[in-house]
């Protein structure tokens, strides 16, 4: 308990670094929830045009544990009822990714996750018919 204020601040700094890295380096990602008025160890984003499960499988192979739903519904393929209640569409909520930080999380871990996530999203989107439809729609509008 004595270290809680310092640890909370350390985690919040890492959380913010992770959020910023994801939003800066991966296009079409939505931060779910308020940017700072959130738990210091929690990051929840939705990657548009992908399903969270495909991202999770790739992260798992790289040693990164994550979830695509809320903690109370892990193991379910349904999108988070909380994200749906917040107004996210079914499609965007299906692309959710929940990352939780802990006392052993380092800046290097954050850099590793961002780097790996960038590559995973790029590869998965290149195989995604949803992404292909989005790109075609963008080209038609230009």
N, C-alpha and C positions, 0 to 999 in steps of 0.2 A: 504494500500500500504506500509505503514511503516514496517509492520511485514512480508512482502512477502519473503524476503531472508531467515529469520529464519524459517518461516513456510515451505518454499520449501525444506529446508535442513531436517527439522523434517520429512516431508512426504517422502523424498528420503530415509532416514534411515529406516522408517517403510516399504517402498516399498522393499528395499533390504532385510530386515528381512523376509518379506513375500515370496519373490522369493526364497531366500535361504532355508527357511523352507519347501517350496513345493518341490524344487529340491532335497533336502537332504532326505526327508521322503517318497516321492512317486516315485516309479520307472517308467521309460518310460514316462517322461513328458518333453516337449520341451518348452523352453522359446522363445516366439515370439518377435523378435526385439533385439536390443542391450541391454546388461545387465545394463549399466549405462547411455548411451546416449539416454534417454527416459524421458518422462514427470515424474515429481517426485511423482505423485499420481496414476500412471497407471501400472498395472501388466496384462500381457496377456500371457497365457500359453496354450499349447495343451496337453491334456491327451490322450495318444495313446490307441487305442482299446476301446474307449468309445465315445459316443456322448455327446456334451456339455449340451444338453437339459436335459438329465437324471441327470447330476450332479446338474444343476440349480434347478430342482424340489426339490431335497434333501436339497440343501443349503437353499432354500426359507423356507422350513419347520423348519429350525434351526435358522431362523431370519437373514440370510445373503443374501443381495441383490447383484446379479451379473448378467452378461450377457454372451451370447456365441458368439455374433457377435460384429461388430463395433457399435458405438453409432448411426450412421446414418442408420443402417439396423436393429435395434432392432425390434423384432416382426417377422422377417423373419426367415425361417428355412434354408435358404441357408447359406453356410459358407461365411465368410468375403472375399470380393473380394480383399482386401488388402493382406490378408494372402495367398490367391492363387497367387497373383502377386509376392509375396515374394518367391514363389517356393514351398510352402507347398502342399502336396498332398491333394486331396479332403477329404480323410479319416482323415488325421491329422487335417486339418482345421476344420472339423466337430466336433472335440473334443476340440475346443477352449473355453477358459474361460477368461472373462475380469473382473477384480476386480479393483474398483476405490476407492482410499482413500480420506478422507476429514478431515476438521479441528477437527472433533470430534473423529477420529480414534485414538485408543490407542494401546500400545504394547500388552495389554491383548486381544484386539480385534484380532490382528494378530495371537496370540497364539491360540485363539479360532477357527479362520478360518482354520488354518493349521491342528489342531487336528481333526476338523469335516471333513475336506476334505480328510484326510488320511482314515478315516473310510468309507466315502462315496465311494471313488474310490475302496477301497478293496471290499466292498459289491457289487458294480455295476460290477466290473470286474469278480467277482465270478459267476455272472449271464450272462456274455457276451460271445456269441459264438466267437467273434473276439479274445477275450483274450484266450479262450480255444484253438482256432486254433494256436495262438502265442505260448502258452505253449507247445502244442504238437510238433510244429515245432522245438522249442528249445530242447525238449527231443530227437527228432530224430537226431539232429545235434551233440548231446553229445555222 
